[in-house]
Amino acid sequence: MKSMNERYAAHYFDNYGVDTIGLRFTAVYGVGRTRGMSSFSTQMIEAAAHGKPYVSPFGDDAIDWQYVEDVSRSIVMSCTCPATKTRVFNVKGGIRTVKEGVTYLKKLVPSAQITLEPGVFGISWDYDADPIAQEVGFTPQYTMEQGILKTLNHFRELAGSDPIQEP
């Protein structure tokens, strides 16, 4: 479906001059990311915020931790930039292991009951994001740690708990 949409966009640009930009996201996490295979990272953070146990899949993998606010900013920047030569852009966060994410989350919430299952997601996360940086000016602003902390504190705020300070 995604590939078909990109082809339709290219067709309308080539034949009718309809200017479109396609954005390819990876493992988006943060408040609001509740569905899809890569939503496990958000679910894991929410479980830690609420003191609930969570079994995280893909414990042997490194993923592209892409914070939702960076994704939102990439969309706004793409909608407001001058016409680009590239029609479809890869948008990236930062490639880190799932284990690193769990370790940092447990540093923030030592009582977090997060267990890692073995396994890998099964795709390569190392896409070329240079074109969106060069043509649109987008580079991610959030590290994995910053995004996890911000997501955790948002879930804590919704639960009426005090925020956690960065260690």
C-alpha positions as CSV (number, residue, x, y, z in Angstrom):
1,M,0.0,0.0,0.0
2,K,2.8,2.4,0.9
3,S,4.7,1.7,-2.3
4,M,1.5,2.2,-4.3
5,N,0.8,5.6,-2.7
6,E,4.4,6.7,-3.6
7,R,3.9,5.6,-7.2
8,Y,0.6,7.5,-7.4
9,A,2.3,10.6,-6.0
10,A,5.1,10.3,-8.6
11,H,2.6,9.8,-11.4
12,Y,0.6,12.9,-10.4
13,F,3.8,15.0,-10.1
14,D,5.2,13.8,-13.4
15,N,2.0,14.1,-15.4
16,Y,0.1,17.0,-13.7
17,G,2.7,18.9,-11.6
18,V,1.0,18.1,-8.3
19,D,3.8,18.7,-5.8
20,T,3.9,16.1,-3.1
21,I,6.4,14.8,-0.6
22,G,6.3,11.3,0.9
23,L,7.8,10.6,4.3
24,R,8.9,7.2,5.4
25,F,9.0,6.7,9.2
26,T,10.6,3.9,11.2
27,A,10.0,2.9,14.8
28,V,8.1,5.9,16.0
29,Y,7.5,6.1,19.8
30,G,5.9,8.5,22.2
31,V,2.4,9.4,23.4
32,G,-0.2,8.6,20.8
33,R,1.8,5.7,19.2
34,T,-0.5,2.9,20.2
35,R,-0.7,0.6,17.2
36,G,1.6,-1.3,14.9
37,M,4.6,-3.6,15.4
38,S,6.9,-0.9,16.6
39,S,4.5,0.5,19.2
40,F,6.1,-1.8,21.7
41,S,8.5,0.9,22.8
42,T,5.7,3.3,23.7
43,Q,3.8,0.4,25.5
44,M,6.9,-0.4,27.5
45,I,7.4,3.2,28.6
46,E,3.7,3.5,29.6
47,A,3.9,0.2,31.6
48,A,6.9,1.6,33.5
49,A,5.0,4.8,34.2
50,H,2.1,2.9,35.7
51,G,4.1,0.3,37.6
52,K,2.9,-2.5,35.4
53,P,5.0,-5.4,34.1
54,Y,5.8,-5.6,30.4
55,V,7.5,-8.1,28.2
56,S,9.3,-6.4,25.3
57,P,9.8,-8.2,22.0
58,F,12.9,-7.8,19.8
59,G,15.4,-7.8,22.7
60,D,18.3,-8.8,20.5
61,D,17.7,-6.0,18.0
62,A,18.8,-2.4,17.4
63,I,16.0,-0.2,16.1
64,D,15.6,3.4,14.9
65,W,14.2,5.2,18.0
66,Q,12.2,8.0,16.3
67,Y,10.4,10.3,18.8
68,V,6.9,11.4,17.8
69,E,7.7,15.1,18.2
70,D,10.5,14.8,15.7
71,V,8.1,13.0,13.4
72,S,5.6,15.9,13.8
73,R,8.3,18.5,13.1
74,S,9.4,16.6,10.0
75,I,5.9,16.7,8.6
76,V,5.5,20.5,9.3
77,M,8.9,21.2,7.8
78,S,8.0,19.1,4.7
79,C,4.7,20.9,4.2
80,T,6.2,24.4,4.4
81,C,9.5,24.0,2.5
82,P,10.0,25.0,-1.1
83,A,9.7,22.3,-3.8
84,T,12.2,19.6,-3.5
85,K,13.9,17.4,-6.1
86,T,13.4,14.3,-4.0
87,R,9.8,13.0,-3.9
88,V,10.0,10.6,-1.0
89,F,12.2,11.0,2.1
90,N,13.4,8.6,4.8
91,V,13.0,10.2,8.2
92,K,15.2,8.8,11.0
93,G,15.8,9.1,14.7
94,G,18.8,7.3,16.1
95,I,19.7,3.6,15.9
96,R,20.1,2.1,19.4
97,T,19.5,-1.3,20.8
98,V,16.2,-2.2,22.5
99,K,18.3,-3.3,25.5
100,E,19.7,0.2,25.7
101,G,16.2,1.6,25.8
102,V,15.2,-0.8,28.6
103,T,18.4,-0.1,30.5
104,Y,17.7,3.6,30.4
105,L,14.1,3.2,31.3
106,K,15.1,1.1,34.4
107,K,17.6,3.8,35.3
108,L,14.7,6.3,35.4
109,V,12.3,3.9,37.1
110,P,14.3,1.3,39.0
111,S,11.1,-0.6,40.0
112,A,10.2,-1.0,36.3
113,Q,9.2,-4.6,35.5
114,I,10.4,-4.8,31.9
115,T,11.5,-8.2,30.6
116,L,13.2,-8.6,27.2
117,E,12.2,-11.4,24.9
118,P,14.9,-12.6,22.5
119,G,14.4,-11.9,18.8
120,V,14.8,-9.3,16.1
121,F,12.3,-7.1,14.3
122,G,13.7,-8.4,11.0
123,I,14.3,-5.3,9.0
124,S,17.2,-3.0,8.4
125,W,16.8,0.4,10.1
126,D,19.8,2.1,8.6
127,Y,18.2,4.2,5.9
128,D,19.7,7.2,4.2
129,A,18.2,10.3,5.7
130,D,20.7,12.8,4.2
131,P,18.2,14.0,1.5
132,I,15.7,15.3,4.0
133,A,18.5,17.0,6.0
134,Q,19.8,18.7,2.8
135,E,16.6,19.5,1.1
136,V,14.1,20.2,3.9
137,G,16.5,21.0,6.7
138,F,15.2,18.3,9.1
139,T,17.4,16.5,11.5
140,P,16.1,14.9,14.7
141,Q,16.3,17.0,17.9
142,Y,15.6,14.2,20.4
143,T,17.9,11.5,21.5
144,M,16.5,8.1,22.6
145,E,17.0,9.2,26.2
146,Q,15.3,12.5,25.8
147,G,12.3,11.0,24.1
148,I,12.0,8.2,26.6
149,L,12.1,10.7,29.5
150,K,9.6,13.0,27.9
151,T,7.2,10.1,27.1
152,L,7.5,8.7,30.6
153,N,6.8,12.0,32.2
154,H,3.8,12.6,30.0
155,F,2.3,9.2,31.1
156,R,3.1,10.0,34.7
157,E,1.4,13.4,34.4
158,L,-1.7,11.8,33.0
159,A,-1.7,9.4,36.0
160,G,-1.3,12.3,38.5
161,S,2.3,11.4,39.4
162,D,5.3,13.7,39.7
163,P,7.8,14.0,36.8
164,I,11.1,12.2,37.0
165,Q,14.2,14.2,36.6
166,E,16.9,13.2,34.3
167,P,19.6,11.3,36.2
